[in-house]
Amino acid sequence: MILHASFLRTAVIAAALALPLAACNAPQPDEQEAASAQAQAAAEHAATPTPEASPQPPPAGSCEAAQVQGLVGQAVSDALAEQARIDAGASTVRILRPDQPVTLEFDGNRLNIEVDTASAITGVRCG
């Protein structure tokens, strides 16, 4: 009787372990092929560049503040600001004085010349 109970307990444990494994049947081959084809198509679509996603070169007249960094320390004038605009390749220039309110929109074609209270150039940047 003891042997029979031990055998029965082992059989119940084996059946309990087999049930979850039976539920994890592999998908049918045609399901696997369909899922694989769908994944392949999605990967190809993601790899194809779209016009919006392609990086665009900067516009021809974009600002390059590095070209006019040598102006820092000089006294600003309208003529100097205009020459700096041309040298930086910017389409517009603005002089930013201390405590002057400015708009926060970014314009990559605009040269900003920052000056102190004595009108000496303290920095140049695009934006």
Chimera marker file (.cmm) of the C-alpha trace (Angstrom):
<marker_set name="trace">
<marker id="1" x="0.000" y="0.000" z="0.000" r="1" g="1" b="0" radius="0.5"/>
<marker id="2" x="2.851" y="2.377" z="0.760" r="1" g="1" b="0" radius="0.5"/>
<marker id="3" x="4.409" y="1.653" z="-2.637" r="1" g="1" b="0" radius="0.5"/>
<marker id="4" x="1.091" y="2.318" z="-4.362" r="1" g="1" b="0" radius="0.5"/>
<marker id="5" x="0.637" y="5.753" z="-2.618" r="1" g="1" b="0" radius="0.5"/>
<marker id="6" x="4.173" y="6.797" z="-3.526" r="1" g="1" b="0" radius="0.5"/>
<marker id="7" x="3.614" y="5.790" z="-7.145" r="1" g="1" b="0" radius="0.5"/>
<marker id="8" x="0.291" y="7.639" z="-7.214" r="1" g="1" b="0" radius="0.5"/>
<marker id="9" x="1.909" y="10.801" z="-5.754" r="1" g="1" b="0" radius="0.5"/>
<marker id="10" x="4.674" y="10.666" z="-8.386" r="1" g="1" b="0" radius="0.5"/>
<marker id="11" x="2.115" y="10.219" z="-11.169" r="1" g="1" b="0" radius="0.5"/>
<marker id="12" x="0.094" y="13.220" z="-9.938" r="1" g="1" b="0" radius="0.5"/>
<marker id="13" x="3.233" y="15.412" z="-9.793" r="1" g="1" b="0" radius="0.5"/>
<marker id="14" x="4.274" y="14.320" z="-13.295" r="1" g="1" b="0" radius="0.5"/>
<marker id="15" x="0.805" y="15.117" z="-14.655" r="1" g="1" b="0" radius="0.5"/>
<marker id="16" x="0.809" y="18.521" z="-12.937" r="1" g="1" b="0" radius="0.5"/>
<marker id="17" x="4.151" y="19.335" z="-14.539" r="1" g="1" b="0" radius="0.5"/>
<marker id="18" x="3.086" y="18.103" z="-17.984" r="1" g="1" b="0" radius="0.5"/>
<marker id="19" x="-0.053" y="20.280" z="-18.138" r="1" g="1" b="0" radius="0.5"/>
<marker id="20" x="1.711" y="23.660" z="-18.416" r="1" g="1" b="0" radius="0.5"/>
<marker id="21" x="4.100" y="22.238" z="-20.993" r="1" g="1" b="0" radius="0.5"/>
<marker id="22" x="1.202" y="20.983" z="-23.088" r="1" g="1" b="0" radius="0.5"/>
<marker id="23" x="-0.306" y="24.474" z="-23.100" r="1" g="1" b="0" radius="0.5"/>
<marker id="24" x="2.886" y="25.900" z="-24.635" r="1" g="1" b="0" radius="0.5"/>
<marker id="25" x="2.503" y="24.246" z="-28.006" r="1" g="1" b="0" radius="0.5"/>
<marker id="26" x="4.625" y="25.779" z="-30.726" r="1" g="1" b="0" radius="0.5"/>
<marker id="27" x="2.663" y="27.719" z="-33.349" r="1" g="1" b="0" radius="0.5"/>
<marker id="28" x="1.846" y="25.956" z="-36.550" r="1" g="1" b="0" radius="0.5"/>
<marker id="29" x="4.511" y="26.337" z="-39.293" r="1" g="1" b="0" radius="0.5"/>
<marker id="30" x="2.237" y="28.516" z="-41.437" r="1" g="1" b="0" radius="0.5"/>
<marker id="31" x="1.673" y="30.849" z="-38.465" r="1" g="1" b="0" radius="0.5"/>
<marker id="32" x="5.440" y="31.079" z="-37.938" r="1" g="1" b="0" radius="0.5"/>
<marker id="33" x="6.012" y="31.883" z="-41.608" r="1" g="1" b="0" radius="0.5"/>
<marker id="34" x="3.293" y="34.571" z="-41.581" r="1" g="1" b="0" radius="0.5"/>
<marker id="35" x="4.709" y="36.180" z="-38.437" r="1" g="1" b="0" radius="0.5"/>
<marker id="36" x="8.216" y="36.055" z="-39.873" r="1" g="1" b="0" radius="0.5"/>
<marker id="37" x="7.080" y="37.628" z="-43.164" r="1" g="1" b="0" radius="0.5"/>
<marker id="38" x="5.208" y="40.347" z="-41.285" r="1" g="1" b="0" radius="0.5"/>
<marker id="39" x="8.253" y="41.112" z="-39.127" r="1" g="1" b="0" radius="0.5"/>
<marker id="40" x="10.488" y="41.201" z="-42.222" r="1" g="1" b="0" radius="0.5"/>
<marker id="41" x="8.132" y="43.640" z="-43.987" r="1" g="1" b="0" radius="0.5"/>
<marker id="42" x="8.012" y="45.886" z="-40.908" r="1" g="1" b="0" radius="0.5"/>
<marker id="43" x="11.822" y="45.898" z="-40.685" r="1" g="1" b="0" radius="0.5"/>
<marker id="44" x="12.169" y="46.775" z="-44.382" r="1" g="1" b="0" radius="0.5"/>
<marker id="45" x="9.606" y="49.574" z="-44.021" r="1" g="1" b="0" radius="0.5"/>
<marker id="46" x="11.441" y="50.983" z="-40.994" r="1" g="1" b="0" radius="0.5"/>
<marker id="47" x="14.769" y="50.873" z="-42.844" r="1" g="1" b="0" radius="0.5"/>
<marker id="48" x="13.417" y="52.780" z="-45.853" r="1" g="1" b="0" radius="0.5"/>
<marker id="49" x="14.174" y="56.493" z="-45.363" r="1" g="1" b="0" radius="0.5"/>
<marker id="50" x="11.267" y="58.853" z="-45.735" r="1" g="1" b="0" radius="0.5"/>
<marker id="51" x="11.720" y="62.355" z="-47.146" r="1" g="1" b="0" radius="0.5"/>
<marker id="52" x="10.776" y="63.920" z="-43.786" r="1" g="1" b="0" radius="0.5"/>
<marker id="53" x="13.252" y="61.742" z="-41.893" r="1" g="1" b="0" radius="0.5"/>
<marker id="54" x="16.189" y="62.424" z="-44.211" r="1" g="1" b="0" radius="0.5"/>
<marker id="55" x="18.544" y="65.033" z="-42.808" r="1" g="1" b="0" radius="0.5"/>
<marker id="56" x="18.434" y="68.235" z="-44.807" r="1" g="1" b="0" radius="0.5"/>
<marker id="57" x="21.530" y="70.356" z="-45.319" r="1" g="1" b="0" radius="0.5"/>
<marker id="58" x="21.385" y="73.784" z="-43.732" r="1" g="1" b="0" radius="0.5"/>
<marker id="59" x="20.147" y="76.584" z="-45.971" r="1" g="1" b="0" radius="0.5"/>
<marker id="60" x="22.786" y="78.282" z="-48.108" r="1" g="1" b="0" radius="0.5"/>
<marker id="61" x="22.802" y="81.524" z="-46.085" r="1" g="1" b="0" radius="0.5"/>
<marker id="62" x="22.965" y="79.954" z="-42.630" r="1" g="1" b="0" radius="0.5"/>
<marker id="63" x="24.760" y="81.828" z="-39.865" r="1" g="1" b="0" radius="0.5"/>
<marker id="64" x="28.244" y="80.822" z="-38.685" r="1" g="1" b="0" radius="0.5"/>
<marker id="65" x="29.130" y="82.834" z="-35.565" r="1" g="1" b="0" radius="0.5"/>
<marker id="66" x="32.599" y="81.265" z="-35.395" r="1" g="1" b="0" radius="0.5"/>
<marker id="67" x="33.571" y="83.438" z="-38.365" r="1" g="1" b="0" radius="0.5"/>
<marker id="68" x="33.151" y="86.641" z="-36.302" r="1" g="1" b="0" radius="0.5"/>
<marker id="69" x="34.322" y="85.621" z="-32.813" r="1" g="1" b="0" radius="0.5"/>
<marker id="70" x="37.280" y="87.964" z="-33.230" r="1" g="1" b="0" radius="0.5"/>
<marker id="71" x="34.932" y="90.941" z="-32.777" r="1" g="1" b="0" radius="0.5"/>
<marker id="72" x="34.571" y="90.280" z="-29.042" r="1" g="1" b="0" radius="0.5"/>
<marker id="73" x="35.959" y="93.256" z="-27.157" r="1" g="1" b="0" radius="0.5"/>
<marker id="74" x="35.488" y="95.770" z="-29.983" r="1" g="1" b="0" radius="0.5"/>
<marker id="75" x="33.027" y="98.663" z="-29.846" r="1" g="1" b="0" radius="0.5"/>
<marker id="76" x="29.870" y="97.938" z="-31.815" r="1" g="1" b="0" radius="0.5"/>
<marker id="77" x="28.643" y="100.186" z="-34.619" r="1" g="1" b="0" radius="0.5"/>
<marker id="78" x="26.036" y="99.781" z="-37.317" r="1" g="1" b="0" radius="0.5"/>
<marker id="79" x="28.752" y="99.367" z="-39.948" r="1" g="1" b="0" radius="0.5"/>
<marker id="80" x="30.574" y="96.746" z="-37.857" r="1" g="1" b="0" radius="0.5"/>
<marker id="81" x="27.326" y="94.857" z="-37.224" r="1" g="1" b="0" radius="0.5"/>
<marker id="82" x="26.533" y="94.806" z="-40.949" r="1" g="1" b="0" radius="0.5"/>
<marker id="83" x="30.019" y="93.578" z="-41.827" r="1" g="1" b="0" radius="0.5"/>
<marker id="84" x="29.720" y="90.885" z="-39.141" r="1" g="1" b="0" radius="0.5"/>
<marker id="85" x="26.389" y="89.789" z="-40.637" r="1" g="1" b="0" radius="0.5"/>
<marker id="86" x="28.000" y="89.426" z="-44.057" r="1" g="1" b="0" radius="0.5"/>
<marker id="87" x="31.079" y="87.636" z="-42.682" r="1" g="1" b="0" radius="0.5"/>
<marker id="88" x="28.919" y="85.182" z="-40.696" r="1" g="1" b="0" radius="0.5"/>
<marker id="89" x="26.689" y="84.483" z="-43.697" r="1" g="1" b="0" radius="0.5"/>
<marker id="90" x="23.601" y="85.574" z="-41.757" r="1" g="1" b="0" radius="0.5"/>
<marker id="91" x="20.532" y="87.104" z="-43.352" r="1" g="1" b="0" radius="0.5"/>
<marker id="92" x="19.839" y="89.411" z="-40.393" r="1" g="1" b="0" radius="0.5"/>
<marker id="93" x="21.696" y="90.857" z="-37.418" r="1" g="1" b="0" radius="0.5"/>
<marker id="94" x="20.548" y="92.232" z="-34.098" r="1" g="1" b="0" radius="0.5"/>
<marker id="95" x="22.431" y="93.932" z="-31.319" r="1" g="1" b="0" radius="0.5"/>
<marker id="96" x="21.422" y="92.742" z="-27.853" r="1" g="1" b="0" radius="0.5"/>
<marker id="97" x="21.997" y="95.317" z="-25.146" r="1" g="1" b="0" radius="0.5"/>
<marker id="98" x="21.902" y="94.612" z="-21.359" r="1" g="1" b="0" radius="0.5"/>
<marker id="99" x="18.373" y="94.230" z="-19.951" r="1" g="1" b="0" radius="0.5"/>
<marker id="100" x="16.867" y="94.529" z="-23.432" r="1" g="1" b="0" radius="0.5"/>
<marker id="101" x="13.806" y="92.333" z="-23.880" r="1" g="1" b="0" radius="0.5"/>
<marker id="102" x="14.235" y="89.891" z="-26.755" r="1" g="1" b="0" radius="0.5"/>
<marker id="103" x="12.034" y="87.365" z="-28.487" r="1" g="1" b="0" radius="0.5"/>
<marker id="104" x="12.866" y="83.733" z="-27.846" r="1" g="1" b="0" radius="0.5"/>
<marker id="105" x="12.236" y="82.327" z="-31.327" r="1" g="1" b="0" radius="0.5"/>
<marker id="106" x="15.267" y="80.714" z="-32.908" r="1" g="1" b="0" radius="0.5"/>
<marker id="107" x="16.360" y="81.932" z="-36.336" r="1" g="1" b="0" radius="0.5"/>
<marker id="108" x="19.383" y="80.038" z="-37.628" r="1" g="1" b="0" radius="0.5"/>
<marker id="109" x="20.021" y="82.774" z="-40.189" r="1" g="1" b="0" radius="0.5"/>
<marker id="110" x="20.258" y="85.603" z="-37.637" r="1" g="1" b="0" radius="0.5"/>
<marker id="111" x="23.472" y="86.844" z="-36.008" r="1" g="1" b="0" radius="0.5"/>
<marker id="112" x="23.098" y="88.124" z="-32.442" r="1" g="1" b="0" radius="0.5"/>
<marker id="113" x="25.749" y="90.542" z="-31.211" r="1" g="1" b="0" radius="0.5"/>
<marker id="114" x="25.710" y="90.884" z="-27.425" r="1" g="1" b="0" radius="0.5"/>
<marker id="115" x="27.148" y="94.102" z="-25.972" r="1" g="1" b="0" radius="0.5"/>
<marker id="116" x="27.740" y="95.526" z="-22.481" r="1" g="1" b="0" radius="0.5"/>
<marker id="117" x="26.661" y="98.925" z="-21.169" r="1" g="1" b="0" radius="0.5"/>
<marker id="118" x="29.715" y="100.535" z="-22.807" r="1" g="1" b="0" radius="0.5"/>
<marker id="119" x="28.679" y="99.039" z="-26.226" r="1" g="1" b="0" radius="0.5"/>
<marker id="120" x="31.660" y="96.665" z="-26.258" r="1" g="1" b="0" radius="0.5"/>
<marker id="121" x="30.914" y="93.315" z="-27.883" r="1" g="1" b="0" radius="0.5"/>
<marker id="122" x="30.790" y="90.561" z="-25.241" r="1" g="1" b="0" radius="0.5"/>
<marker id="123" x="29.643" y="87.720" z="-27.477" r="1" g="1" b="0" radius="0.5"/>
<marker id="124" x="28.322" y="86.711" z="-30.878" r="1" g="1" b="0" radius="0.5"/>
<marker id="125" x="25.981" y="83.820" z="-31.583" r="1" g="1" b="0" radius="0.5"/>
<marker id="126" x="23.482" y="82.695" z="-34.127" r="1" g="1" b="0" radius="0.5"/>
<marker id="127" x="19.841" y="82.273" z="-33.335" r="1" g="1" b="0" radius="0.5"/>
<link id1="1" id2="2" r="1" g="1" b="0" radius="0.2"/>
<link id1="2" id2="3" r="1" g="1" b="0" radius="0.2"/>
<link id1="3" id2="4" r="1" g="1" b="0" radius="0.2"/>
<link id1="4" id2="5" r="1" g="1" b="0" radius="0.2"/>
<link id1="5" id2="6" r="1" g="1" b="0" radius="0.2"/>
<link id1="6" id2="7" r="1" g="1" b="0" radius="0.2"/>
<link id1="7" id2="8" r="1" g="1" b="0" radius="0.2"/>
<link id1="8" id2="9" r="1" g="1" b="0" radius="0.2"/>
<link id1="9" id2="10" r="1" g="1" b="0" radius="0.2"/>
<link id1="10" id2="11" r="1" g="1" b="0" radius="0.2"/>
<link id1="11" id2="12" r="1" g="1" b="0" radius="0.2"/>
<link id1="12" id2="13" r="1" g="1" b="0" radius="0.2"/>
<link id1="13" id2="14" r="1" g="1" b="0" radius="0.2"/>
<link id1="14" id2="15" r="1" g="1" b="0" radius="0.2"/>
<link id1="15" id2="16" r="1" g="1" b="0" radius="0.2"/>
<link id1="16" id2="17" r="1" g="1" b="0" radius="0.2"/>
<link id1="17" id2="18" r="1" g="1" b="0" radius="0.2"/>
<link id1="18" id2="19" r="1" g="1" b="0" radius="0.2"/>
<link id1="19" id2="20" r="1" g="1" b="0" radius="0.2"/>
<link id1="20" id2="21" r="1" g="1" b="0" radius="0.2"/>
<link id1="21" id2="22" r="1" g="1" b="0" radius="0.2"/>
<link id1="22" id2="23" r="1" g="1" b="0" radius="0.2"/>
<link id1="23" id2="24" r="1" g="1" b="0" radius="0.2"/>
<link id1="24" id2="25" r="1" g="1" b="0" radius="0.2"/>
<link id1="25" id2="26" r="1" g="1" b="0" radius="0.2"/>
<link id1="26" id2="27" r="1" g="1" b="0" radius="0.2"/>
<link id1="27" id2="28" r="1" g="1" b="0" radius="0.2"/>
<link id1="28" id2="29" r="1" g="1" b="0" radius="0.2"/>
<link id1="29" id2="30" r="1" g="1" b="0" radius="0.2"/>
<link id1="30" id2="31" r="1" g="1" b="0" radius="0.2"/>
<link id1="31" id2="32" r="1" g="1" b="0" radius="0.2"/>
<link id1="32" id2="33" r="1" g="1" b="0" radius="0.2"/>
<link id1="33" id2="34" r="1" g="1" b="0" radius="0.2"/>
<link id1="34" id2="35" r="1" g="1" b="0" radius="0.2"/>
<link id1="35" id2="36" r="1" g="1" b="0" radius="0.2"/>
<link id1="36" id2="37" r="1" g="1" b="0" radius="0.2"/>
<link id1="37" id2="38" r="1" g="1" b="0" radius="0.2"/>
<link id1="38" id2="39" r="1" g="1" b="0" radius="0.2"/>
<link id1="39" id2="40" r="1" g="1" b="0" radius="0.2"/>
<link id1="40" id2="41" r="1" g="1" b="0" radius="0.2"/>
<link id1="41" id2="42" r="1" g="1" b="0" radius="0.2"/>
<link id1="42" id2="43" r="1" g="1" b="0" radius="0.2"/>
<link id1="43" id2="44" r="1" g="1" b="0" radius="0.2"/>
<link id1="44" id2="45" r="1" g="1" b="0" radius="0.2"/>
<link id1="45" id2="46" r="1" g="1" b="0" radius="0.2"/>
<link id1="46" id2="47" r="1" g="1" b="0" radius="0.2"/>
<link id1="47" id2="48" r="1" g="1" b="0" radius="0.2"/>
<link id1="48" id2="49" r="1" g="1" b="0" radius="0.2"/>
<link id1="49" id2="50" r="1" g="1" b="0" radius="0.2"/>
<link id1="50" id2="51" r="1" g="1" b="0" radius="0.2"/>
<link id1="51" id2="52" r="1" g="1" b="0" radius="0.2"/>
<link id1="52" id2="53" r="1" g="1" b="0" radius="0.2"/>
<link id1="53" id2="54" r="1" g="1" b="0" radius="0.2"/>
<link id1="54" id2="55" r="1" g="1" b="0" radius="0.2"/>
<link id1="55" id2="56" r="1" g="1" b="0" radius="0.2"/>
<link id1="56" id2="57" r="1" g="1" b="0" radius="0.2"/>
<link id1="57" id2="58" r="1" g="1" b="0" radius="0.2"/>
<link id1="58" id2="59" r="1" g="1" b="0" radius="0.2"/>
<link id1="59" id2="60" r="1" g="1" b="0" radius="0.2"/>
<link id1="60" id2="61" r="1" g="1" b="0" radius="0.2"/>
<link id1="61" id2="62" r="1" g="1" b="0" radius="0.2"/>
<link id1="62" id2="63" r="1" g="1" b="0" radius="0.2"/>
<link id1="63" id2="64" r="1" g="1" b="0" radius="0.2"/>
<link id1="64" id2="65" r="1" g="1" b="0" radius="0.2"/>
<link id1="65" id2="66" r="1" g="1" b="0" radius="0.2"/>
<link id1="66" id2="67" r="1" g="1" b="0" radius="0.2"/>
<link id1="67" id2="68" r="1" g="1" b="0" radius="0.2"/>
<link id1="68" id2="69" r="1" g="1" b="0" radius="0.2"/>
<link id1="69" id2="70" r="1" g="1" b="0" radius="0.2"/>
<link id1="70" id2="71" r="1" g="1" b="0" radius="0.2"/>
<link id1="71" id2="72" r="1" g="1" b="0" radius="0.2"/>
<link id1="72" id2="73" r="1" g="1" b="0" radius="0.2"/>
<link id1="73" id2="74" r="1" g="1" b="0" radius="0.2"/>
<link id1="74" id2="75" r="1" g="1" b="0" radius="0.2"/>
<link id1="75" id2="76" r="1" g="1" b="0" radius="0.2"/>
<link id1="76" id2="77" r="1" g="1" b="0" radius="0.2"/>
<link id1="77" id2="78" r="1" g="1" b="0" radius="0.2"/>
<link id1="78" id2="79" r="1" g="1" b="0" radius="0.2"/>
<link id1="79" id2="80" r="1" g="1" b="0" radius="0.2"/>
<link id1="80" id2="81" r="1" g="1" b="0" radius="0.2"/>
<link id1="81" id2="82" r="1" g="1" b="0" radius="0.2"/>
<link id1="82" id2="83" r="1" g="1" b="0" radius="0.2"/>
<link id1="83" id2="84" r="1" g="1" b="0" radius="0.2"/>
<link id1="84" id2="85" r="1" g="1" b="0" radius="0.2"/>
<link id1="85" id2="86" r="1" g="1" b="0" radius="0.2"/>
<link id1="86" id2="87" r="1" g="1" b="0" radius="0.2"/>
<link id1="87" id2="88" r="1" g="1" b="0" radius="0.2"/>
<link id1="88" id2="89" r="1" g="1" b="0" radius="0.2"/>
<link id1="89" id2="90" r="1" g="1" b="0" radius="0.2"/>
<link id1="90" id2="91" r="1" g="1" b="0" radius="0.2"/>
<link id1="91" id2="92" r="1" g="1" b="0" radius="0.2"/>
<link id1="92" id2="93" r="1" g="1" b="0" radius="0.2"/>
<link id1="93" id2="94" r="1" g="1" b="0" radius="0.2"/>
<link id1="94" id2="95" r="1" g="1" b="0" radius="0.2"/>
<link id1="95" id2="96" r="1" g="1" b="0" radius="0.2"/>
<link id1="96" id2="97" r="1" g="1" b="0" radius="0.2"/>
<link id1="97" id2="98" r="1" g="1" b="0" radius="0.2"/>
<link id1="98" id2="99" r="1" g="1" b="0" radius="0.2"/>
<link id1="99" id2="100" r="1" g="1" b="0" radius="0.2"/>
<link id1="100" id2="101" r="1" g="1" b="0" radius="0.2"/>
<link id1="101" id2="102" r="1" g="1" b="0" radius="0.2"/>
<link id1="102" id2="103" r="1" g="1" b="0" radius="0.2"/>
<link id1="103" id2="104" r="1" g="1" b="0" radius="0.2"/>
<link id1="104" id2="105" r="1" g="1" b="0" radius="0.2"/>
<link id1="105" id2="106" r="1" g="1" b="0" radius="0.2"/>
<link id1="106" id2="107" r="1" g="1" b="0" radius="0.2"/>
<link id1="107" id2="108" r="1" g="1" b="0" radius="0.2"/>
<link id1="108" id2="109" r="1" g="1" b="0" radius="0.2"/>
<link id1="109" id2="110" r="1" g="1" b="0" radius="0.2"/>
<link id1="110" id2="111" r="1" g="1" b="0" radius="0.2"/>
<link id1="111" id2="112" r="1" g="1" b="0" radius="0.2"/>
<link id1="112" id2="113" r="1" g="1" b="0" radius="0.2"/>
<link id1="113" id2="114" r="1" g="1" b="0" radius="0.2"/>
<link id1="114" id2="115" r="1" g="1" b="0" radius="0.2"/>
<link id1="115" id2="116" r="1" g="1" b="0" radius="0.2"/>
<link id1="116" id2="117" r="1" g="1" b="0" radius="0.2"/>
<link id1="117" id2="118" r="1" g="1" b="0" radius="0.2"/>
<link id1="118" id2="119" r="1" g="1" b="0" radius="0.2"/>
<link id1="119" id2="120" r="1" g="1" b="0" radius="0.2"/>
<link id1="120" id2="121" r="1" g="1" b="0" radius="0.2"/>
<link id1="121" id2="122" r="1" g="1" b="0" radius="0.2"/>
<link id1="122" id2="123" r="1" g="1" b="0" radius="0.2"/>
<link id1="123" id2="124" r="1" g="1" b="0" radius="0.2"/>
<link id1="124" id2="125" r="1" g="1" b="0" radius="0.2"/>
<link id1="125" id2="126" r="1" g="1" b="0" radius="0.2"/>
<link id1="126" id2="127" r="1" g="1" b="0" radius="0.2"/>
</marker_set>
